[in-house]
C-alpha cells in the first residue's frame, strides 16, 4: 500500500495485521495516537537525509529563518 502522507496511518494499521516501516519519531507519535506496537526491524535499515528547501526571497526573512532553525534542531536531537 502506498499513501501520499502519514496522516491517518495509525488508524489504517491499528486493528490489522499490517506492518509499516516509518521513522522512529513518527512511530512514537503514531503509537500515542493509535493502538499499535513498535518493534525493532529485524534488519539494519539505511539512514536517510532530511532536507529543507525554500524560495530565495525568504532566505533572510526572520520568521522563515526561525522556523528553519526549529525544524533543523528537531533532527539534530
C-alpha positions as CSV (number, residue, x, y, z in Angstrom):
1,X,0.0,0.0,0.0
2,X,1.3,3.5,-0.8
3,X,0.0,6.6,0.9
4,X,0.6,10.2,-0.1
5,X,1.4,11.1,3.5
6,X,1.5,9.8,7.0
7,X,-1.8,11.3,8.2
8,X,-4.2,8.6,9.3
9,X,-1.5,5.9,9.2
10,X,-2.1,4.8,12.7
11,X,-5.9,4.4,12.1
12,X,-5.1,2.3,9.0
13,X,-2.8,-0.2,10.6
14,X,-4.4,-0.4,14.1
15,X,-6.5,-3.5,14.4
16,X,-5.0,-5.2,11.3
17,X,-2.0,-7.4,10.7
18,X,-0.4,-4.8,8.5
19,X,3.2,-3.8,9.1
20,X,4.6,-0.4,8.3
21,X,8.1,1.0,8.4
22,X,8.4,4.6,9.5
23,X,11.0,6.8,11.1
24,X,11.3,6.1,14.8
25,X,9.9,9.6,15.8
26,X,6.9,9.1,13.7
27,X,6.4,5.7,15.2
28,X,6.4,7.2,18.6
29,X,3.7,9.7,17.6
30,X,1.6,7.1,15.9
31,X,1.8,4.8,18.9
32,X,0.4,7.6,21.2
33,X,-2.5,8.2,18.8
34,X,-3.5,4.6,17.9
35,X,-3.3,1.1,19.3
36,X,-0.1,0.0,17.5
37,X,3.0,-1.7,18.7
38,X,6.6,-0.5,17.9
39,X,9.0,-3.3,17.1
40,X,12.7,-3.0,16.1
41,X,13.3,-4.0,12.4
42,X,14.9,-7.5,12.0
43,X,17.5,-6.0,9.6
44,X,19.5,-2.8,9.6
45,X,17.8,0.0,7.6
46,X,19.6,2.7,5.7
47,X,19.8,6.2,7.1
48,X,18.1,9.0,5.2
49,X,18.7,12.7,4.8
50,X,16.1,15.3,5.7
51,X,16.5,18.5,3.6
52,X,14.8,21.8,3.7
53,X,14.0,23.9,0.7
54,X,12.7,27.4,0.5
55,X,12.4,30.2,-2.0
56,X,15.4,32.5,-2.2
57,X,13.2,35.6,-1.3
58,X,12.7,34.0,2.1
59,X,16.3,33.3,2.8
60,X,16.8,36.3,5.0
61,X,13.2,36.5,6.4
62,X,13.5,36.4,10.2
63,X,10.3,34.3,10.7
64,X,11.4,31.8,8.0
65,X,14.9,31.6,9.4
66,X,13.5,30.9,12.9
67,X,11.2,28.1,11.5
68,X,14.1,26.5,9.6
69,X,16.2,26.6,12.7
70,X,13.4,24.9,14.8
71,X,13.0,22.2,12.2
72,X,16.7,21.6,11.9
73,X,17.1,21.3,15.7
74,X,14.4,18.6,15.7
75,X,16.5,16.4,13.5
76,X,19.7,17.1,15.4
77,X,18.4,15.8,18.7
